[in-house]
Amino acid sequence: MRIVGGKYKGRIFSPGKSFKSRPTTDIAKESLFNILENRYDFGGKTMLDLFAGTGSIGYEFLSRGCSEVVFVEKDFVHHRFIADVLKTLKTENAKAFKADAFQFMMRYQGSFDFIFADPPYDFKQFTEVPEAVFNSTLLKTGGLFIIEHPKEFDFSTHRRFTENRKYGKVNFSFFE
């Protein structure tokens, strides 16, 4: 896994062969951040990485200047990997929570400018994730929610949906 932009650009972290997560490809990450960097200034913004897996997307936001990044990952091995990467990066403005994403959304007291979710593609509650985000108070007014998903999911009828971008097998749906 490689950080593709910002102050940590080029840093490589290996989660190991036994890691069960499906990291976002570098091409998909680069394409996503080309869009985001043309629309947003990350300085002073906050970001939540739900179903963080390797933490790949959260590190990109951190690397590009977000003032706070929160990672939520329920798997012990994945959470430990994220915590280890954050120690290696020597960053003070990121936290990793070992928690269920839905429980976290109900309990966390705070809000974010950006929320990114990348649930496992076989997650039974996959289609419920956008509504859970919007039923919480986690997304600031004017904030952006992005969900990574396979082509089998179509969120275009959701009331807050704004666009979908496709990069190979990876889809990003945007909501405001």
C-alpha positions, -999 to +999 in steps of 0.1 A: +000+000+000+014+034-011+005+069-001+002+086-035+002+123-026+009+151-001+036+153+025+038+115+030+038+108-008+058+076-017+056+061+018+049+024+014+034+002+041+029-036+038+000-050+057+012-086+051-002-115+031-027-126+058-044-092+057-081-097+047-088-062+035-091-051-001-071-018-003-082+008-028-059+006-059-034+034-065-051+043-098-085+047-081-069+067-052-051+090-076-082+096-097-103+102-066-078+127-052-074+145-085-112+153-083-111+162-046-080+184-048-096+204-076-127+210-055-115+213-019-088+227+002-080+201+029-062+225+052-080+227+086-106+201+075-116+170+094-121+135+079-137+102+091-126+069+075-153+043+081-145+006+075-109+018+073-093-015+064-057-006+058-064+031+064-053+039+029-078+067+022-074+083+056-037+085+052-042+103+019-064+129+035-039+133+064-010+136+039-028+164+021-033+185+052-064+176+070-062+188+106-078+157+120-084+122+106-104+095+125-102+058+115-128+033+124-121-004+119-136-033+138-111-060+129-083-063+155-055-070+130-065-041+107-069-017+136-034-026+149-020-020+114-035+014+112-023+023+147+012+011+137+012+032+105+001+063+125+030+058+149+054+054+120+041+086+105+046+103+139+013+122+135-006+137+164-037+146+145-051+111+139-069+086+160-078+049+153-109+034+169-115-003+171-152-002+167-182-013+147-189+015+122-227+016+128-222+018+166-195+044+162-219+065+140-246+064+167-223+073+196-195+096+184-198+132+195-182+153+167-186+160+131-165+159+099-160+178+067-153+145+048-166+110+055-153+081+034-167+046+038-154+014+022-174-015+036-165-050+026-182-057-007-201-087+009-212-066+039-249-075+045-258-039+055-239-023+026-269-004+012-277+010+047-244+028+051-254+062+034-286+065+053-268+057+086-243+085+078-271+110+071-291+099+101-261+106+124-247+141+131-213+132+118-213+150+085-210+188+088-233+211+068-218+214+034-197+182+040-190+154+015-197+117+020-181+092-004-187+055-005-165+030-024-185+002-039-187-024-067-208-019-098-236-040-083-247-011-061-264+020-074-270+049-051-282+074-078-317+075-064-306+086-029-318+121-021-283+133-013-265+116-042-245+139-065-223+118-087-207+084-094-171+079-107-159+045-120-123+034-121-120-002-133-139-023-108-140+005-082-169+029-080-171+060-058-205+076-051-205+111-038-232+126-015-236+161-001 
